[in-house]
Amino acid sequence: MVTKIYANAVAKYNEGKLLDAEKIRRLLDAEFSDAVKMLCDYGYGGGTVDAKSYDIDAFISSETAALIDYVFSSSPNVYLSRVLTNRFLYGNAKAYYKARVSGKPLSFAVYDMADGEIRAGIERGEYAALPKFMAEALDRLDTEFADAKPDPKLIDARLTEAMYADNLFCAKKSKSKSLREFVRGEIDLTNVLSALRARALKVSEAALGNLFLSGGEISFDCVVDIYRSENPLSVVSETRYGFIADGSDTVDLPLLEARTDDFLSNIWQPHAEDMLSFSPFVSYFIEQLNEYKTVKTILTCIKNNARGEIASRLRTFGKI
């Protein structure tokens, strides 16, 4: 691990290379091939991407893999590294486990990261070397599928639950109040959004129960109330996260997700200039991930002639 001052100094330098509002506006106004060329000029893809053979998902995954490497090499705290990268590690674990229990070749995209030991353990069904929470979740899944057909949705739910339990453990070990608030906020808002998605998709209440994450401040009863209510935003408004529903008469999930991202990012802003905290490092990481999300949204919408879908998804980060 490096010192906080060094880690934050590098993060501040990298933050200066993020796309500014003017560059985002140029992308918004461009045709697809021109947008790809602009991104190459801005340093994406090593400047070698060709719009004719351009895969948006692979492109962003490659950029994300480089960011993961950066976290492990430059983070000032091992527990902070785990919280920031667990979403990718557990995502890969889901793909490896689904491939094993289905008996089919790996058919899900995975992030390129140093997880060879984890992949090998999952493929062999031997979990001793895996992170504690991941191993426990996989053992539980093995038991649940001993006499039943493997359920991909249950795999996702169990490993997501394990990831947040891992994150809570790491946040506590880090002794960072902001990191604990960040993880609890992610859990609560994930539960709120899960209830709204389940309601919109007419997912059963029992299935919603499998999605509920413990460790936050919002109770399962509150999540069920959101799911059952004819006016779910009114229930959301009564929670400490009511701001995500401000000014909304209908459930606009992309907008609520954008406001969620804003909230999680803003946790770090009060200490964004404190070089002895985690804030500058985490702020850069979040802003870089949000930039990737912004770029992917813009490119996908432009390529599919759906520019009208962009605004609600990008009503965040001061980009437009």
N, C-alpha and C positions, 0 to 999 in steps of 0.2 A: 504494500500500500504506500502511496505517496502522501506528502503532507497536505493539509487542507489548503494552505496558501498556494502551493504549487498547482494542485488540482483546480482550484478556483481561478487562478491566473490563466491556465490553459483554456478553461471553460469560457472565460470572458473573451479571450482571443477568438475562439471558435464562434461564440455568439455574434461577434462582429461580421461573420461571413454568412449569417442567415439571410434568407431572401427578405428584402424590405417591402413595404406596401407598394411601391412603384413597380417593382419586378413582378409581384403577384398580379397587379392590374394588367401588366403587359401580357402575362400568361392568359389571363381571363379574356383578353381581346384577340388573342392569336388563333390561327387555324392550328390543327393538331400537329402537322409537320413542323410548323414554325415554333410551336410551343416546345417541342422536343429539342429543336436546335437551340432555343434559348437556354434550356436546362443544361445542355451540354456546355454552352458558353459559361454558365454559372458554376460548372464543376461537377455536375451530376454525371454518373456513369463513366467517370474518368475522361469525359469529353469525347467518347467514341461511339455513342449510341446512334443507330440509324433508324429513322422513323419507319422505314419500309419493313423492318424486321423487329419491331419494337413490342416488347411484352411488358405492360405496365406493372403487373404483379411481380414479375421477376426483377424488374428494375428497382422497385421500391424495396423488395426483400434484400437485394444486394446492398443497397444503401444502409438498410437497417442493420445488416450483419456487421458492417463497418462500425456503426454506432455501438453495437454490443461489445465488440472488441475494444473500443475506446473506453467504455465503462470499466471493463475488467483491468485494463492497463493503467487507467488514470484516476479511478475512484479513491477517495481518501479513507474509505471504510468498507470492510468486507461485507458487513450486513446491509449497508446501503447498496452495494453492487448487487446483492441478491434480490432486494426488493425491486430494483429497477429492471432487472433482467429475467426475473422469474416468469413473467408473462410469456416470454419467448421459450424458456426452458420447458415449462409445463405444456405449452402449445405443442412443442415437438414431442413430448412424452405422450400426449393424446394420439398423435399420428402414429407413433411407433406401436403403441398398445393396440390401436384399432387394426393395424396391419397384422399384428401377431394373432389376435383372436379371430380375425376374419379369414386368415390363411391366404391372404392375397398380398401381392407386392405393395410396397408403400405407395399410396396413390394421393397422399396429401402433401402439400408444399410444406417444407420445414425450413427453419432458419439455420444458416450456416454458423454454427458455434461449437465450442469445445465440449461436446456432450457425448463423445464416443462411448465412454464407460456406461453412461445412463442408457444409451441406445442398446448396447450389448446386453445389459442386465435385463431390460424389458423384453428383448427378443428371446432371451433364454428363460424368462420367468423367474429370475433370481434377483432379488431386490436389496440385498444386504448393503451394497455399495451406494445405493440411491439416497437422496435426501430423505430424512425421516418422514416427513408428511406425505411425500410422494409415494414412498414405499408402503405406508399404511393404507393409502387410497387404493393402490394397485392390489394389495392383499385383499382388501374388501371387495374390489371388483371381481377378483378371481373367485371368491366365495359366492358372490351374487350370480356369477355366470356358470357356476359348476353344473347346475341343472336347468339352465335357461339360455336362450339365445342372446348373445351379446347385444346390448342396446347402445348405439353410438351416443345418444343424448345423455344416457346415464354416465357413460365414460366422461363426457365433457363436464357434467355436473360434479362428479366426484373429484376430478382432478382440479377443477376450478376452486372448489371448496378447499382442497389441500393447498393450493397455491396461496390463497388468502390466509389460511392458518399459518403457513410458512412465513408470509409477509408480516403478519402480526408479531410472530416470534422474533423475527429479525428487527423489526421496528423497535420493539422493547429492548432488545440487546444493544441496539445502536445508541440508546440513551438520548435520542433526538426527539423532542416534543413535536417538531414539525413533521417528522417522518411518521410518527404515530398518528397524528391528525390526518396526514395524507392517506395512510392505509385505511383508517376507519372511514374516512370520507369516501374512498373508492368502494368500500364494502356497502355502505349505506346507499350510495347512489346507484350502484349496480343492482341492489335489491329493488329500488324504486323503479328503475328502467325495466327490470325483468318483469315486474308486475304489470307495467304498462304494455310491454310487448306481448306478454301472455294474454292479456285482456284483448288486445287488438287481433291476435291470431287465434283467439278462442281456445287457447290451451287450457286443459283441465286444472282445477285448483290443486289436485293431487300432484300434478306435474310441476306446478309452481312451487310446491313444497320442496321438491328435489333441488330447485334452483336457489333456495334461500341460503344466504351466507350468514354465519354467526360471526360475532366479534364487533359489530357496529353498534350504533345507538338506536336505530329504528327496529322496533320489534316485528316479529312475524305477524302478529295480529294487525299491525298497521299496514304491512305489505298486503295482507289479505283484504283489508278495507279498501285500499287503492284498487285492487283487482276487482272487487265486487261493486264498487260505487258506480252510479250512473254519471257522476261528475268526478272522475278520479283526480283531476287537477285541484279540486277544492280540498281533497284529503291531503294531497302533496303540499298544498299551501300552508297547512297547519303544522307541518314538520319544520325542522330547522333548515331544511333545504327548499323551502317554499319559493325562494327566488327563481328557481329554474322554471317555474310556471307563471311568473309575473307577466301580465299583459296577454296571456294566451287563453283563448276560449276553447280551443280544440287541442288534442294531443298531437303535437308536431315532433315526432321522435328525433329527427335530425337536429332540430333546434335545441331540444332538451339535452341531447348528447353534447352539442357544442357548448352549452352553458355549464354542463358538468365538467368538461375539459377546462373551461375558464376557471371554475371554482378550484379545481385541483392545482392548477398552475398558480393561482393567486395565493395559495397557502404559503408559497415560498417568497412572495414579493416583499414582505416587510423586512426581510434580511437579505435581499438580493445583492447588497453591496458589502455584506459582512464576510470578509475573507477567512474568518475563523469558524464559519458555520458550514453546513452542507448546501445552503441555499443557492449560491451561484452555480455550483456544479449541477444540482438537480434542475434548476431553472433552465439551463442550457439544454440538458437532456430532454426535458418536456417540450421545450420550444422546437427542438430539432425533430422530435417525433411528430409534433403537431404540423410542422412544415411538410413532412413526408405525407401525412394524411391530407393536407391541403392540396399538395401537388397531385397526389393520386386522384382526389376528387375532381379537380379541374380537368386533368387529362381524360379521365373516364367519361365525364359528362360531355366534354368537347368531342371525343371520339364517337360517342353514341348520340350526338345531336340532341343533348339534353341540358343545354346551358341554363334553362330555367330552374333546374334542380340545384344549381351551385349556391345561390345566395343563402338559403336557410342553413346549409352545411358549413358555410364559412363566415357566419355572423359572429366571428370570434377573433381573438388575438389582434384586433385592430387592423386586420388585413384589408377589409373592404369597407 
